[in-house]
Amino acid sequence: MKSLVIGSTSAVGKAVACALSRYGQVKLAGRRDADIAFDLSSQTPSNSDERFDVVVLAAADFGGNQPDDLIRAELVNSVGTLAACRLAEQCGARHFILLSSRWACHQATDPYFGIYSLSKRHAEEVASLYCQARGMALSVLRISQVYDSGEQCRSHQPLLYAIADKAQAGQTVELYGSNDARRNYLHLSDFAEVCARLAEQGITGLYNCGHPETPRLSEIAEAAYQAFGKPVDVRFLAEKNDIPDLPPFDCAHELFERIGFIPRIDIRRGFELMRAHRENLS
């Protein structure tokens, strides 16, 4: 199986490419540090004539609140997905895999809804339209919040890494409000394994891809203190606004059964791996 991963500078893209490599040759496409030059924000077709069996789209724009942010996110995430589908067809791929997000199922009334949610939903819709019309198999993975031991995902998961920093230093983890919100964090290596197995087995469809456990923030903080060997010290700041719960996110247990793999790195083990990485750097 020969695979192309779009997202040459993406932490997720590089991890998925590494996992796919055990099934055959893998190449990266993107604007920088790529085997194949490809820009999601450009409507110019790639001039590559290489053939691939599977194409994975692992790049995205996370948007913002300003007009330019809205336009860029919609252009990259929605129109860029169409361009990626066209590249897959051009490469003779039989299977297109879109790495989407749990935010794609959020509604306008949900916390943190914004252009990222909307444009990722549009990405799913246009990929479905294109692949159905062109006879290409499609898989969509709605990923929960992804983190890693090497902290490449820090910018996207600031709360999780801030908890790790506080726990390592033996400082108090202060949680805003009095709501002990739940979060679903998925370790990057577990996600890469799920994606690689799905690609190798040719499984299609739309799946929620997260960890089977959805702990509360206080439980996440306790796991961090335990992993770093420090006394638990968590305090809620009731005078602050609550951290809201996210909409329910039911994992695709049927997918895990089909691929023979269930995400195995729980939040405590994730912090232990993070601690080990930091100790190796010191």
N, C-alpha and C positions, 0 to 999 in steps of 0.2 A: 504494500500500500504506500503510495507516494502522496505526501500531504503538503499543502501550502497554508501557512498561518499568516493572516494579515494582522499586523500589530507588532512590528519588529522591535519597538522600544517599550512595549507594554510588558509589565511584570507577569500579567496573566498570559499574554501571548507567548512569552519565552518559556514559561513553565509548561504550558500545553505542548509547545513544540518539543520540549525535552521528553515529555511523557510519550508523545507520538513516535519519537525516533526509534523506539524498540520494535515498531511494526514496519519500519521502512524509512526511506529517505524523507527528510523534512526540509523545506525551505521557508524563508521568511520574506514577507512583502511589507513595504512601508516607505516612509519618506526618508528615513535615515537608517544606517547600519543594516541594510536589507540586501537580500540576494536579488530581489526583484523590486524595482522602483514603482511605487504605487501610492497615490495620494487620494484619500477618501473625499477630500474637499474639492477635487478637480473632476470635471466631466471628461477629461482626456483619457481615452482607453489606454491600457497598458500595451506596450509593444512586445510583451513576452510571448513566445511561441512554445513554452514548455507545457507538458501535459501533467496533470495531477488527478488523483482519484478523489481526494477530499480537500475542500477548502474551508478553513475556519476563520471567521471574522472575530477578532479579539481586540479590536481597537474601538474607541469611543471618545466623544467629547462630553464633559460633565456639565457644560453650560454655566449659567450664572443668571443675574437679574437684569443686566443692561441689554438694550436692544441688540447690540453687536453679539452679545453672548447667546441670545435667543436664536439669531439667524445662523450663527456658526454651528451651534449644537444641532439644529434641525438639518442643516446642510450636511454635516459630517455623519450624523447618526441615521438619518432617514435616506436622503439622496445618496449618501456614501454607501449605504447598504445595497442600494440598487446597482451602484457601480461595482461593488464587490461581487454581487450575483453575476453581473455581466462578465467580470474577470473569470469567475468560476466556470461559466459556460464556455468562454473563450479557451480555457485550459482543458476542456473536455471532462470536467469533474462530474461525477455521478452523485455527489453528496455535498450539500452546503450546510455548515453548522454556524448558526448565529449565537454568539454569546451575549445574551440579553441581561436583564437585571430584574430583581424583585420589584424595583420601582416602576416597571412597565405596567404592573397591574394596579397601581395606586390611582385613586380618583382625586378630583380637584379638592374635595373636602378632607383628604387625608394629610397628616403631618408631612412636611417637607416636599409636598408635591410641587413640581416645577417643570422647566423645559426638558430636563433630563428624563423624567418620567414620561412625558408626552412624546418626546422624540424617539425614545427606545420602543414605546408602543408602536409608533409609526414604522420603525425599523422592522418590527415583527410582521406588521401588516404588509409592507411592500415586499419583504422577502417571501412571504407566503404567496402573494400575487405573482411574483416573477417565477418562482420555482414551479408553481402549479402550471403556469402557462408554458414553461419551457421543458417540463418533464424531468425536473431535477429533484432528487430527494432532499427534504429539509428537516433539520433538527433545530429546535430553539431551546436553549438552556437559560432559564431565569435564575440568575445566581444571587444568593444572599450576600451578606457583607464579607468580603474576602480579606484575609490578613495572612501574613507570612512571618517566618522566624527571622529573616534577614532584614525586615522592616522596609522593604520596597513599597509596601502598601500603606505606609504611615500617613501620607497626605490624604488618603481617602478614608482612613479610620482613625482620626485624631483622638477620639475618646478612649478607644481600646489601648492605644500606645501610651496615652497619658496615664491611664490606670497602671500599666506596666512600669512606667517611670516612677510613679509615686510608691508603688509596692517595693521596687528595687531599692529605693532610697529610704524605705521605712517611714514614709510620710503619710499623712491622712489623705485618703481618697474622699473628696467632697463631691457629693452628687446633688445636683440642683433639684429643689422641690421635695415633695414627699412621696411621689410616685416611683415605685421600684420597677422601672420599665424593663420589658424583656427585649433581648436582642438575639439574633441568630448569626453567629460568626462561623465561617467555613474556612478551614486552613487551605492555603493555596495548593499545597501538594495533594491534598485529598481531591480538590476540584479538578486538578490536571489529570489525575487518575480516572475520575469519572468521565471526563471529556474524551480521553484517549480510548477508553474501553467502548464508549458509545460509538466513536468513529470506526473502530476496528470491527465492531459487530454490525455496523450499518443500521443502527436503531434510529428511527425517525419519530417526530412528534414534538410537542411542547411539554417541558418538564420544569417544575420548581426544584432547583438544586441548592440545598442547604444542608446544614448539619441536623441530624435527628433531634438534637437537644436545643432548646431555646431558653437559656438561663436568664434570670433577672440580673440587673446591673450589680446588686450587692453580691450575688453569687459569683459573678465574674471577678469582682474585686477580691473576694475571699480566695478564689482560685489563684489570683496573681500573687497575693501575699504568701500563700502556701508554696507556690512554685519558687519564689525568691527567698523562702525561709524566713519571713518576717511576720511579726504579730499582726493580726487583722485589725485594721483601724479605718472604719468606714463611717462617714457622717453625712446625714441628709441635711441640706440647707432649706428648711421649710419656708423661709422668707423669699426664696427664689422661685421662679416659674418652674413648674413640673417639666421633667423630660418626658415626652409623650411615648406611649406604646405605639409600635408600628402595626399596620394591618396584619391580620393572621397570614402565615406563610407555611402552608403544609408541604412538606418535602415529598418528592416523588419516590415513595418507597417501592413502587412497582418497577421503576427504572433501576434502582439499586439491586433489586432481585434479579432483573434480567441480565445485568452486567456482572453479577456476582461480586459486588463490592459495595460496602457501606462506609461513608466517611468515618474514619477511626480516630482522628485527632480531636479529642474534646478540648474544652477551653483551658483546663488545667494543663493538659499535655502540651497544648500550644504555647502556654506561658513558659513551661519547662524548656521547650525547644528554643524559645526566645532568649531565656536566661543563658542557655548553653552557647548560643551564638554570641551574645554579648561578652561572655567570659572568654571566648576564643579570640575576640578582638582586643581584649584588654592586656 
